[in-house]
Amino acid sequence: MNLDIHQDTKRQIWLVWAENLRRWGIGEWVAAALEAAGPLTVLGAQCVYLGQPLLRLAVPDYHLNVLAQTLEEPSQSQAFVSLLREELPG
C-alpha cells in the first residue's frame, strides 16, 4: 500500500510528530529507537497497516500512511531522525 504522498506533505506531518514527541520528552528516544531498529522498521510499517482500522480512530489516515511509508524506507526513516534531532526555533 504505497500511496504517493508529496515530500512537502510528509515534512509537514513529520514536523507535527516531531513537535509532539519533543513535547512529550521522547523525541531523542524515538530517534535512537528508529536508528537501532534498522531494517526492522519494515515490520513496524506492517503493524501500522494491520492496525490501521483501530489506529484511524485516533490518527488521520494520511498520517498513518506517511508513518508506514517512513518506516518502510530507510532513507525516509533517517530523514525523520535527522528532523527529530534538529533544534527548532521557538
N, C-alpha and C positions, 0 to 999 in steps of 0.2 A: 504494500500500500504506500507507494511513493508519490504523494501529491506534490506537484511543483509549486513551492512557495517561494516567492521572491526573497532574495537575500536581505533586502532592506526591511521586509516584514519580519523575517527571522530575527534580525538585530533588534528591532523594536520589542519583540516578545522577550528576547534574551535580556534586554535592559530591565524589563519588568521583573523577570525572575531574579536577576542579579540584585536588584534593589530589595526585593523581599527576602532573599537569602541572607543578605548583609544585615537587614533589619532584625532578622531572627537570630543573628550571630552564628550562622552556619555556612557562610559563603566560602571561607577557606577550607572548611571540612569537605564540602561538596566538591570543590576544585581538586583537592587531594584524592578524594574517592574516585572521581572520574579519571584522573591520571593513573591511579593504581589499578583500576579495573581494566584498562586497556581494551583488548578485543572482547572482553566480557560485556561491554556496554551494549553489544548487539542483543544479548539476552534481555537486558533491561528494556530495549526497544520493543521486543516481542511481548514482554509483560505489559507495556503500555498499550499495545494493540489489543491484547487479550482483555485487559481491564477497562478498555475504553467505554463500554456500556455503563459501568459504575462510575468511573472517573469523570465522565462528562456531566455528572450531577454537580460537580464542584469546579470543574475546569472546562473552558470552552474547547470544542473540538479542534479548532485550528491551533490552539496552544498544545494540545496533545499530539497533533500531527507534527508540529515543529519539534516537540520533545523527542518523539520517536525518531524523526529524521536526524536530529542532533546526535542521538545515541548510536544510530546505525553507521554514521560516517565519522571515522576517526578525525578527519580534518575539521569537521564541524564541532566535535567534542572538544578538540584542542582550542578552537577559536572561542568557544564559550568559556573554557577555563581561563584563557587569556583575558576575556572580558571581566570575568569574576575577580581577577586579580588586579585589574586597573583601579586606580584611585579616581573616583568620580568627584567632580566639583560639587560643593554644597554640603 
